[in-house]
Amino acid sequence: MNFKELLAQLEERLGYHQFPVNPAATNIKNVFEGSPLHHDMMTGLARSIYVANACRRLTDPVILEKTLQALAPIRQETLRAARTDVDLYRLLDELGTALNEIFAEGHATIKLPAPPNRRSAIIIPLAPYRHQRRLKSLA
């Protein structure tokens, strides 16, 4: 997985408002299309991941261990800050979970066979039974 793909996956999992990735980005300076909700933290995180993985281009590969090492100091600094709000705390947890899931999916080499095409339930047509049911009026 490369840096640009990682950012696209983070945008998909965290949402555009948290990670507005510019699909036409050519360098780290214009990687965001708009302003993320937590701008300073997200831009710092993107730069930190880029540097920790020794990327020179957006298409350079990234590794989970180096990415988590880049996240750790930002996470500690944010959690120790006196003005950290609940949303930022949750975002950091979601970010760590998303990174683990993204890299776990990227390293899956064993593919399970597709389930057979069978119905999981019996479908009963209702049309024949509609005519049998009559409402009786008390009038």
Helices and strands as residue ranges (DSSP letters): H 3-14, G 28-30, H 39-52, H 64-80, H 86-106, H 127-130
